[in-house]
C-alpha cells in the first residue's frame, strides 16, 4: 500500500480499519503484528494532525443581537457572545408578529 505521507485522511482511516481487522483476527505472526502496530500508530498521528488542522479552519456563524458573526469553533469564555444573548436573539426572531401566549412553547 501507499506510504502514509501520500494518504488522504479517508485513505488513512481505511488503512487503519484494515490494520485493526488484521490484528483482531489473531492470525498475524509477531513480526508482522509489530510492523502493523507501528504503521497504525503513524496513521493515527497523521489523522490526528489532519483533524487539528481542519479544526483550526472551522468557524461557526453565530447569530447575536447585532446580527451574525464568525466565531472560532472552540472559542471559550467569549464575553461578547453568551448563551443568554443567543437565546434572546432566537426568541426575538421567533416572536415576531405573534401574540404573547405564556402557555405556548416556541419550539
C-alpha positions as CSV (number, residue, x, y, z in Angstrom):
1,X,0.0,0.0,0.0
2,X,1.0,3.7,-0.3
3,X,3.2,5.4,2.2
4,X,1.4,7.4,4.9
5,X,2.6,10.8,3.5
6,X,0.6,10.2,0.3
7,X,-2.6,9.2,2.0
8,X,-5.7,11.3,2.2
9,X,-7.4,11.4,5.6
10,X,-10.0,9.0,4.2
11,X,-7.4,6.6,2.8
12,X,-5.5,6.6,6.1
13,X,-8.7,5.8,8.0
14,X,-9.5,2.9,5.6
15,X,-6.0,1.6,6.1
16,X,-6.3,1.8,9.8
17,X,-9.5,-0.2,9.6
18,X,-7.7,-2.9,7.6
19,X,-4.9,-3.0,10.1
20,X,-7.3,-3.3,13.1
21,X,-9.2,-6.1,11.4
22,X,-6.0,-8.0,10.6
23,X,-4.7,-7.5,14.2
24,X,-8.0,-8.6,15.7
25,X,-8.0,-11.8,13.6
26,X,-5.1,-13.1,15.7
27,X,-3.6,-14.9,12.7
28,X,-0.7,-12.5,12.3
29,X,2.9,-13.5,13.1
30,X,4.6,-11.5,15.8
31,X,6.9,-9.6,13.5
32,X,4.1,-8.6,11.2
33,X,2.0,-7.6,14.2
34,X,4.7,-5.2,15.4
35,X,5.0,-3.7,11.9
36,X,1.3,-3.3,11.6
37,X,1.1,-1.7,15.0
38,X,3.8,0.8,14.1
39,X,2.1,1.6,10.8
40,X,-1.2,2.0,12.7
41,X,0.4,4.4,15.2
42,X,1.9,6.5,12.4
43,X,-1.5,6.6,10.7
44,X,-3.2,7.6,13.9
45,X,-0.8,10.5,14.3
46,X,-1.3,11.5,10.7
47,X,-5.1,11.6,11.1
48,X,-4.9,13.5,14.4
49,X,-2.7,16.1,12.8
50,X,-5.1,16.5,9.9
51,X,-8.1,16.8,12.3
52,X,-6.3,19.5,14.3
53,X,-5.5,21.4,11.0
54,X,-9.2,21.3,10.0
55,X,-10.4,22.2,13.5
56,X,-8.4,25.5,13.3
57,X,-10.1,26.3,10.0
58,X,-13.7,25.6,11.1
59,X,-15.7,28.6,12.2
60,X,-19.3,28.9,13.3
61,X,-21.7,31.5,12.1
62,X,-23.4,32.7,15.3
63,X,-26.5,35.0,15.5
64,X,-26.3,37.8,18.0
65,X,-28.4,40.8,18.8
66,X,-26.3,42.8,16.5
67,X,-26.5,40.3,13.6
68,X,-24.3,37.5,12.5
69,X,-20.6,36.9,13.4
70,X,-17.9,34.3,12.8
71,X,-16.7,32.6,15.9
72,X,-13.8,30.0,16.1
73,X,-15.2,26.5,16.7
74,X,-13.6,26.1,20.1
75,X,-14.0,29.7,21.4
76,X,-14.5,29.6,25.1
77,X,-15.5,32.3,27.6
78,X,-16.4,34.8,24.9
79,X,-17.8,37.8,26.8
80,X,-19.5,39.3,23.7
81,X,-21.4,36.2,22.7
82,X,-23.0,34.5,25.6
83,X,-25.6,31.7,25.7
84,X,-28.3,34.1,27.1
85,X,-27.7,36.5,24.2
86,X,-28.1,33.7,21.7
87,X,-31.3,32.5,23.4
88,X,-32.7,36.1,23.5
89,X,-31.9,36.5,19.8
90,X,-33.6,33.2,19.0
91,X,-36.7,34.1,21.0
92,X,-36.9,37.6,19.4
93,X,-36.7,36.1,15.9
94,X,-39.4,33.5,16.7
95,X,-41.8,36.0,18.4
96,X,-42.0,38.5,15.5
97,X,-45.7,39.1,14.6
98,X,-47.0,36.7,17.2
99,X,-49.2,37.4,20.2
100,X,-47.6,36.6,23.5
101,X,-49.0,33.4,25.0
102,X,-47.4,32.0,28.1
103,X,-49.0,28.6,27.6
104,X,-47.4,28.1,24.2
105,X,-44.0,26.7,23.6
106,X,-41.9,28.5,21.0
107,X,-40.1,25.4,19.7
